[in-house]
């Protein structure tokens, strides 16, 4: 269980482009302190101060190799670990983190259904807090809510998803695209419409595209497009901050829909629609 008062101590796993942006953002927060960062055991960043990596004055937060995680947990006692490494690394170290009852915000992608079940079981077994948020940007979660609402209303329309990311992103289609498809499927199911086929997803991996998702909703006479695009990695950092603050003092398995209370918004939306229909 996380402490409920004072400064939240943060350890960052993964110091790539997104991780670096999150580190920079955490360092700017008056209620947070970056105590350590973790990278690959073979990374040239290992042993350096985070400030040197970011091109700013020394921060006092050192970069450790992944094999030193237990040492980091013992020496720095972080309240929350923010993980932007990769799914394989996450699953290797999640049991240790959960057993220490340290909050874990997972912003990386590429997890299997089996992996997600294991995360849920670990959170329950150890009474630890795990926020599973591969779709961590705030805007894309609003897009998911809108996709669900559209599917519940436009039940006779066709739905297709396209997504684009940088050439180095390994999973395809993205976890976010799969999540949008699930929201559409859930919306249709909630309206009693059987899903005859899956929602088509078209993926592009090219250049330095940060992230773009679009849901195309097409009827016989018109078309609606719901889209989200991240202009830079600050969007991920903003979501990570929201996740850290949400997780503090909590135990259990959560997703970004819990952070943003999207289920309450959805319930309110359709309760009002039912009331209006009756009147």
C-alpha positions as CSV (number, residue, x, y, z in Angstrom):
1,X,0.0,0.0,0.0
2,X,1.3,3.4,-0.9
3,X,1.9,6.2,1.5
4,X,-0.9,8.7,1.6
5,X,1.1,11.8,2.6
6,X,4.2,13.7,1.5
7,X,6.3,13.4,-1.6
8,X,5.7,10.4,-3.9
9,X,9.0,8.7,-4.7
10,X,9.1,7.5,-8.3
11,X,11.3,4.9,-10.0
12,X,11.2,4.9,-13.8
13,X,11.8,1.6,-15.8
14,X,12.7,2.4,-19.4
15,X,14.6,5.5,-20.4
16,X,13.9,5.6,-24.1
17,X,12.3,8.6,-25.8
18,X,9.0,8.3,-23.9
19,X,10.7,7.4,-20.6
20,X,13.0,10.4,-20.9
21,X,10.0,12.7,-21.4
22,X,8.3,11.2,-18.4
23,X,11.5,11.6,-16.3
24,X,11.6,15.3,-17.3
25,X,8.0,15.8,-16.4
26,X,8.2,14.0,-13.0
27,X,11.2,16.2,-12.1
28,X,9.0,19.3,-12.6
29,X,6.3,18.1,-10.1
30,X,6.4,19.5,-6.6
31,X,4.7,16.4,-5.1
32,X,7.0,13.9,-6.8
33,X,10.6,12.9,-6.6
34,X,12.5,10.8,-9.1
35,X,14.7,8.5,-7.0
36,X,16.1,6.2,-9.7
37,X,15.8,5.0,-13.3
38,X,16.3,1.5,-14.7
39,X,17.5,0.6,-18.1
40,X,19.0,-2.5,-19.8
41,X,22.0,-4.1,-18.1
42,X,23.9,-3.4,-21.3
43,X,22.9,0.2,-21.8
44,X,25.5,3.0,-22.0
45,X,23.2,5.0,-19.8
46,X,23.8,2.7,-16.8
47,X,25.6,4.4,-13.9
48,X,24.9,8.0,-15.1
49,X,22.8,10.6,-13.5
50,X,19.4,11.0,-15.1
51,X,20.2,14.7,-15.6
52,X,23.1,13.8,-17.9
53,X,20.8,11.7,-20.1
54,X,18.3,14.6,-20.3
55,X,20.9,17.3,-20.9
56,X,20.1,19.1,-17.6
57,X,22.0,19.6,-14.3
58,X,22.4,16.6,-12.0
59,X,19.2,15.4,-10.4
60,X,20.6,12.9,-7.8
61,X,18.7,10.1,-9.5
62,X,21.0,7.4,-10.8
63,X,20.4,5.1,-13.7
64,X,20.7,1.4,-12.8
65,X,20.7,-1.8,-14.8
66,X,17.7,-4.1,-14.7
67,X,19.6,-6.7,-12.8
68,X,19.9,-4.1,-9.9
69,X,16.2,-3.7,-9.4
70,X,16.1,-5.4,-6.0
71,X,18.9,-3.2,-4.9
72,X,17.0,-0.1,-6.1
73,X,13.9,-1.2,-4.2
74,X,15.8,-1.8,-1.0
75,X,17.9,1.4,-1.2
76,X,15.4,3.9,-2.5
77,X,12.0,2.5,-1.5
78,X,10.0,4.0,-4.3
79,X,6.3,4.4,-3.8
80,X,5.5,3.9,-7.5
81,X,7.4,2.4,-10.5
82,X,6.5,3.8,-13.9
83,X,7.2,1.2,-16.5
84,X,7.9,2.2,-20.1
85,X,10.3,-0.7,-20.8
86,X,8.8,-3.6,-22.7
87,X,6.3,-6.4,-21.9
88,X,9.0,-9.1,-21.6
89,X,10.9,-7.0,-19.0
90,X,7.7,-6.1,-17.1
91,X,6.6,-9.7,-16.8
92,X,10.1,-10.7,-15.6
93,X,10.1,-8.2,-12.7
94,X,6.4,-7.7,-11.8
95,X,6.2,-10.4,-9.1
96,X,9.1,-8.8,-7.2
97,X,7.5,-5.3,-7.4
98,X,4.0,-6.6,-6.5
99,X,5.4,-8.6,-3.5
100,X,7.0,-5.4,-2.2
101,X,3.5,-3.8,-2.5
102,X,5.0,-1.0,-4.7
103,X,2.6,0.7,-7.0
104,X,3.2,-0.1,-10.7
105,X,2.0,2.0,-13.6
106,X,2.5,0.1,-16.8
107,X,2.5,2.2,-20.0
108,X,4.1,-0.2,-22.4
109,X,2.3,-2.5,-24.8
110,X,2.6,-6.0,-26.3
111,X,1.1,-8.0,-23.4
112,X,-0.8,-11.3,-24.1
113,X,-4.1,-12.1,-22.5
114,X,-2.3,-14.5,-20.2
115,X,0.1,-11.7,-19.1
116,X,-2.8,-9.5,-18.2
117,X,-4.5,-12.3,-16.1
118,X,-1.2,-12.8,-14.3
119,X,-1.0,-9.1,-13.5
120,X,-4.6,-9.2,-12.1
121,X,-3.8,-12.2,-10.0
122,X,-0.6,-10.7,-8.6
123,X,-2.4,-7.5,-7.6
124,X,-5.1,-9.5,-5.8
125,X,-2.6,-11.9,-4.1
126,X,-0.3,-9.3,-2.8
127,X,-2.8,-6.5,-2.2
128,X,-0.7,-4.3,-4.4
129,X,-1.7,-1.6,-6.9
130,X,-1.2,-2.2,-10.6
131,X,-2.4,0.3,-13.3
132,X,-2.3,-1.4,-16.7
133,X,-2.4,1.5,-19.1
134,X,-0.9,0.7,-22.5
135,X,-3.3,3.3,-23.8
136,X,-2.1,5.9,-21.3
137,X,-2.8,9.2,-23.1
138,X,-5.8,11.0,-21.8
139,X,-7.3,11.9,-25.2
140,X,-7.2,8.4,-26.6
141,X,-9.3,7.2,-23.7
142,X,-11.9,9.8,-24.5
143,X,-11.8,8.5,-28.0
144,X,-12.5,5.0,-26.7
145,X,-15.5,6.2,-24.8
146,X,-16.9,8.0,-27.9
147,X,-16.3,4.8,-29.9
148,X,-18.4,2.8,-27.5
149,X,-21.2,5.4,-27.5
150,X,-21.2,5.5,-31.3
151,X,-21.4,1.7,-31.6
152,X,-24.4,1.6,-29.2
153,X,-26.3,4.2,-31.2
154,X,-25.2,3.5,-34.8
155,X,-25.8,-0.3,-34.7
156,X,-26.3,-0.7,-38.5
157,X,-23.1,1.1,-39.5
158,X,-19.8,-0.4,-40.5
159,X,-16.7,0.2,-38.3
160,X,-13.1,0.1,-39.3
161,X,-9.9,1.2,-37.5
162,X,-6.6,2.5,-38.8
163,X,-3.6,3.2,-36.7
164,X,0.0,4.5,-37.4
165,X,3.1,4.5,-35.3
166,X,6.9,4.9,-35.7
167,X,8.9,2.3,-37.5
168,X,10.4,0.9,-34.3
169,X,7.1,-0.1,-32.6
170,X,7.1,-3.9,-32.5
171,X,3.4,-4.8,-31.8
172,X,1.0,-4.5,-34.7
173,X,-1.8,-3.7,-34.5
174,X,-1.3,-1.5,-31.4
175,X,-2.8,-2.4,-28.1
176,X,-4.8,0.8,-28.3
177,X,-6.3,-0.2,-31.6
178,X,-7.4,-3.5,-30.2
179,X,-8.9,-1.8,-27.2
180,X,-10.9,0.6,-29.5
181,X,-12.2,-2.5,-31.4
182,X,-13.2,-4.0,-28.1
183,X,-15.1,-0.9,-27.1
184,X,-17.0,-1.0,-30.5
185,X,-17.8,-4.7,-29.9
186,X,-19.0,-4.0,-26.4
187,X,-21.1,-1.1,-27.6
188,X,-22.8,-3.3,-30.3
189,X,-23.3,-6.1,-27.8
190,X,-24.9,-3.7,-25.3
191,X,-27.4,-2.8,-27.9
192,X,-28.2,-6.4,-28.7
193,X,-26.5,-6.5,-32.0
194,X,-24.5,-9.7,-32.7
195,X,-21.0,-9.2,-34.1
196,X,-20.8,-11.1,-37.4
197,X,-17.1,-10.4,-38.0
198,X,-14.3,-8.7,-36.2
199,X,-13.6,-5.0,-36.5
200,X,-11.0,-4.6,-39.3
201,X,-7.7,-2.9,-38.2
202,X,-5.2,-1.4,-40.6
203,X,-1.7,-0.7,-39.2
204,X,1.1,1.5,-40.5
205,X,4.7,1.5,-39.2
206,X,6.7,4.3,-40.7
207,X,9.1,7.1,-39.8
208,X,8.8,8.9,-36.5
209,X,5.0,8.9,-36.2
210,X,4.3,9.2,-32.4
211,X,0.8,7.7,-32.6
212,X,-2.4,8.1,-34.5
213,X,-5.7,6.2,-34.3
214,X,-8.9,6.6,-36.3
215,X,-12.2,4.9,-36.1
216,X,-14.3,5.2,-39.3
217,X,-18.0,4.7,-38.9
218,X,-19.8,4.4,-42.3
219,X,-23.5,4.1,-43.1
220,X,-25.3,4.0,-46.4
221,X,-25.6,7.8,-46.6
222,X,-23.0,9.3,-44.3
223,X,-19.7,8.8,-42.5
224,X,-18.3,9.7,-39.1
225,X,-14.6,9.7,-38.2
226,X,-13.3,9.7,-34.6
227,X,-9.6,10.2,-34.4
228,X,-6.8,10.8,-31.9
229,X,-3.2,11.8,-32.7
230,X,-0.3,12.4,-30.3
231,X,1.9,15.3,-31.4
232,X,4.7,14.5,-29.0
233,X,5.5,12.3,-26.0
234,X,4.3,14.9,-23.5
235,X,0.9,13.3,-24.1
236,X,2.2,10.0,-22.6
237,X,3.8,11.9,-19.7
238,X,0.6,13.7,-18.8
239,X,-1.2,10.3,-18.7
240,X,1.5,8.9,-16.5
241,X,1.2,11.7,-14.0
242,X,-2.5,11.2,-13.8
243,X,-1.9,7.5,-13.3
244,X,0.6,8.0,-10.5
245,X,-1.7,10.3,-8.6
246,X,-4.6,7.9,-9.0
247,X,-2.7,4.9,-7.8
248,X,-1.3,6.4,-4.7
249,X,-3.0,4.8,-1.7
250,X,-4.8,2.1,-3.7
251,X,-4.5,-1.6,-4.2
252,X,-6.0,-3.7,-6.9
253,X,-5.9,-3.9,-10.7
254,X,-6.9,-0.8,-12.6
255,X,-7.0,0.5,-16.2
256,X,-7.2,4.1,-17.5
257,X,-11.0,3.9,-17.6
258,X,-10.8,3.7,-13.8
259,X,-8.5,6.7,-13.6
260,X,-10.8,8.8,-15.7
261,X,-14.0,7.3,-14.3
262,X,-15.3,6.6,-17.8
263,X,-17.8,4.0,-16.7
264,X,-19.5,6.7,-14.6
265,X,-19.6,9.0,-17.7
266,X,-21.0,6.2,-19.9
267,X,-23.7,5.3,-17.4
268,X,-24.7,8.9,-17.0
269,X,-24.9,9.4,-20.7
270,X,-27.3,6.5,-21.3
271,X,-29.3,7.1,-18.2
272,X,-30.0,10.6,-19.5
273,X,-30.8,9.1,-23.0
274,X,-33.3,6.7,-21.4
275,X,-35.0,9.5,-19.4
276,X,-35.3,11.7,-22.5
277,X,-36.8,8.8,-24.5
278,X,-39.4,8.2,-21.8
279,X,-40.3,11.9,-21.6
